[in-house]
Structure formats: structure tokens, C-alpha cells
Amino acid sequence: LISSGIVLEILEELKEYAPYESSVFTLIGNIYIYKRRNMHERAMFHYGIVLYLKPTATYAATIKSRWREVFASAYEGYT
């Protein structure tokens, strides 16, 4: 298996070549959540870019759902 750091480097480089490809930003957001656990702000930033790029309705619903999960877990315990 390839480490998440290497995958993140590749995706960051790919982002330069395909700046309007929402799937690249989604994958980057997923890495920040699932592989690097405590980088919720970075994940939300990349999910925000995905929504700005106007994905299909189904894809947007999936991203919004993940965004809510990230927000809930990032601010868990704060009231």
C-alpha cells in the first residue's frame, strides 16, 4: 500500500493540472479526514471547493453529508 502522504502529494500535483476537477478535491478532503484524522479544517476547505465547482446533484448531496460529518466530529464536545 502507498502511504497517505505520497497520495496527498500526487493529488496536490494533479490539482495543478486539473484545477476544475471536483473529484481531485474530494479525494484530498477524504485523505485529510480518514488518514490524517485531525485536519478537519483542511477537509472542509477542499469540500467547499468541490461545492463551488458545481458538481451533479447526487455528488453534491454526498459532499454535503460528509461536510456535516466533518463539522460534527471537529466540534464534538463544544456546546
C-alpha positions as CSV (number, residue, x, y, z in Angstrom):
1,L,0.0,0.0,0.0
2,I,1.1,3.6,-0.7
3,S,1.3,5.9,2.3
4,S,-1.3,8.7,2.5
5,G,1.4,11.3,2.4
6,I,2.6,10.2,-1.0
7,V,-1.0,10.0,-2.3
8,L,-1.6,13.5,-1.0
9,E,1.5,14.8,-2.8
10,I,0.3,13.3,-6.0
11,L,-3.2,14.7,-5.7
12,E,-1.8,18.1,-4.8
13,E,0.2,18.0,-8.0
14,L,-2.8,16.7,-10.0
15,K,-4.8,19.6,-8.6
16,E,-2.4,22.0,-10.5
17,Y,-3.1,20.2,-13.8
18,A,-6.8,19.8,-13.4
19,P,-8.0,22.7,-11.2
20,Y,-11.6,22.3,-12.0
21,E,-11.9,18.5,-11.4
22,S,-14.0,18.2,-8.3
23,S,-13.1,14.5,-7.7
24,V,-9.5,15.5,-7.0
25,F,-10.6,17.9,-4.3
26,T,-13.0,15.3,-2.9
27,L,-10.1,12.7,-2.6
28,I,-7.9,15.3,-0.9
29,G,-10.7,16.1,1.6
30,N,-11.1,12.4,2.3
31,I,-7.4,11.9,2.9
32,Y,-7.4,14.8,5.4
33,I,-10.4,13.2,7.3
34,Y,-9.7,9.5,7.1
35,K,-5.9,9.3,7.0
36,R,-4.8,12.4,8.9
37,R,-7.8,12.4,11.4
38,N,-7.3,15.9,12.9
39,M,-7.3,18.1,9.8
40,H,-11.0,18.9,9.7
41,E,-10.5,22.5,8.6
42,R,-8.4,21.4,5.5
43,A,-11.0,18.8,4.6
44,M,-13.9,21.3,4.9
45,F,-11.9,23.7,2.7
46,H,-11.5,21.2,-0.1
47,Y,-15.1,20.1,0.2
48,G,-16.1,23.7,-0.1
49,I,-14.2,23.9,-3.4
50,V,-16.0,20.9,-4.6
51,L,-19.3,22.5,-4.0
52,Y,-18.1,25.7,-5.7
53,L,-17.3,23.7,-8.8
54,K,-21.0,22.8,-9.1
55,P,-21.0,19.0,-9.1
56,T,-24.0,17.0,-10.0
57,A,-26.9,17.0,-7.5
58,T,-26.1,13.5,-6.3
59,Y,-22.4,14.2,-5.9
60,A,-23.2,17.5,-4.1
61,A,-25.5,15.7,-1.6
62,T,-22.7,13.2,-0.8
63,I,-20.2,16.0,-0.3
64,K,-22.7,18.0,1.9
65,S,-23.2,14.9,4.0
66,R,-19.5,14.4,4.5
67,W,-19.2,18.1,5.3
68,R,-21.7,17.7,8.1
69,E,-19.9,14.7,9.5
70,V,-16.6,16.6,9.5
71,F,-18.2,19.6,11.2
72,A,-19.9,17.4,13.8
73,S,-16.7,15.5,14.6
74,A,-14.5,18.6,14.6
75,Y,-16.7,20.4,17.1
76,E,-17.7,17.4,19.2
77,G,-17.8,18.4,22.8
78,Y,-18.3,22.1,22.1
79,T,-21.7,23.5,23.2
